[in-house]
Amino acid sequence: MAIIITDECINCGACEPECPNTAIYEGADSWTYKDGTSLEGNSTLHNGHKVNADEIQSPVSDEFYYIVTDKCTECKGFHDEPQCAAVCPVDCCVPDENNVESDDVLLKKQKILHPNS
């Protein structure tokens, strides 16, 4: 499953640089699928959704740091545990019960985002 950041976030920013997928953004910041990934132009995600990797997306949160679910792999393929949760001083990076994904799905997502790793 993907990780979410709860509203207990203190906006310290410790999580953002730890994400190997560049899936974490500061509140109110726009994002793209290409940020920190190998995706370019029209791309197909692990779930079959077609996206334009270059298209600017609206922020998921205007108040707190947030994680883009389609880019979160729980650090599978990079680390043994989600790095955002490991460094969060208030334990607000938690599993997203609304986006449960198996290890196989998370690794497939990682390979699509970073095919050469």
Secondary structure by P-SEA (a helix, b strand, c coil): cbbbbcccccccccccccccccccccccccccccccccccccccccccccccccccccccccccccccccccccccccccccccccccccccccccccccccaaaaaaaaaaacccc
